């Protein structure tokens, strides 16, 4: 009788240990089709709203110490930029390169 239920129990344990993929996971979108190129002027016609940026950056820093260790200086620079102007053309004067915002997962730029 035990021999009949052992495979069923193993399969049930495997399904029970599987993690759902729809919660808090980073999805890799593949690679960029070509290298990012630096541009002199960033042109956009999309309206910007940075009112929640600081609270969101603080949440990341608080809830993810590993990300904070890597990106906290960038978040602080972006917070200063968002509070002062939010103009993409002024990123460089806050020590931020637009390529840092590209979102390439685990890619060195």
NORKAUR-V78564 format. One record per backbone hydrogen bond with DSSP energy under -0.5 kcal/mol. NH is the residue of the N-H (numbers start at 0). CO is the residue of the C=O. Records with the same first field share a line. If there is no record, write none. Layout:
NH->CO, CO
This chain:
4->0
5->1
6->2
7->3
8->4
9->5
10->6
11->7
12->8
13->9
14->10
15->11
16->12
17->13
23->21
26->24
28->26
42->40
43->41
52->49
53->49
55->51
56->52
57->53
58->54
59->55
60->56
61->57
62->58
63->59
67->63
68->64
69->65
70->66
71->67
74->70
75->71
76->72
77->73
78->74
79->75
80->76
81->77
82->78
83->79
84->80
85->80
87->85
89->86
90->87
92->89
93->90
94->91
95->90
99->96
100->97
101->98
104->102
106->103
